[in-house]
Amino acid sequence: MSWNKFTRLASHVKVSPYIKTGHGQAFSATKKYLYVIANDHLLKNTPNSEEIMQISKKNLRIKRIWSFKIWNNGANDGRYIHNAMFINDHTFIAEYHRLTDHCFEY
């Protein structure tokens, strides 16, 4: 990409200090909102909760924050989301990967 094209495209980028992206892999957009799953990416399969942030595209301010945890039916192991894709304002698909036995869950 040429420098002129890069500076032309970069002039339209909005930057907001309000958004923490955590692992950064769970970042999606719908017509009105950006969605981010924020977590501490230094933790490995932690039982700690994660956050979903709904961010207005208009002003890049957080509209809502939801905390969530995913558990394995009574077992004492949490499911830490590594990747996610928001399909719309009500649905997202997430992936959990356990490296020890190459187990993937969606």
N, C-alpha and C positions, 0 to 999 in steps of 0.2 A: 504494500500500500504506500502510495506517495505521501510525503510529509504534508502537502497541501490538502489532500483528501482527509488525512488523519485530523488535522486541525479544524477542518470544516465539520467533520463528524463530532469531534470532541466538544465543539462549541455548544452543542445541544445536550450535553450530559449534565444531569442534575446531581449534586452531591449533598448528602444530608448527614449531620453528625448524630442523628437520632437512631440510626439503624445499626444494631450489632448483628453480625451475620453468623457467628458461631463457626461451624464447620464450613459454611458457605456453599455446600452442595445442595441444600434444600432451599432453593430460591426460585420462585415462579411468579407468573403474572396472569391476571385475568383482565377483563376490560377496564375495571375501575381500580383494582388493587394489586399491590405486590404482596407476596407471602414469603415469609422467611421462617425457617425453623432454626432457632438459636439454641446452642448448647455449648458446653465446654468440650471442645474437640480433643483436649489432652486426656480426658477420662476414657477408659476402655470399658465398654459394656456396663456402664454405671446404672445403679437403680435410681439415680437422681432424676427429677422431672426435667422436661424440656419445654420450650416455649414456642408457640406459633404466634407470629406477629402479622397483623393485617395492616398494611401501610397504604395510605392514599397516594395514588399516582399524581394527583393534582398538586399537592404541597409536600409530599414525602414525610408526612407526620404519621405516627402510629395511631391507628383508630382503635384497635382492640389487641389484647394479648390474652392468649389462652395457655394454661399450663397443662401438660399431659404426661402420663406414664403408660407404658405398655408392659404387661406382665404375662408370664407363661403359666396360666391356669393354676395358681397355687404354688408353683415352684418358686424358689427364691432367686430368680434371675430376671433382671429387667431386660427390656428390648430397647437398645439405644439406636435411634434412627440415623443411618448413615447417608441416605439419599431419599429425596421425596420430590414428587411432581404434583402441583395443584392443578386439578382438572378444571374446577370452577370454584365459585365462592362457598361451596358446601362439601366438596370432595377432594381428597388427596390420596395418592398412592405412595406408599413408603416401602423402603427396603431395609431389612436387617440382615447382616452377614456375620455369622459366627466363624471366625477364622480357624478355630481348633479342629472342626470337622467339616469345614466348607459348607455349612448349612446356610441357605438363603431363605428368607421368609418375606412375603409381600403383604 
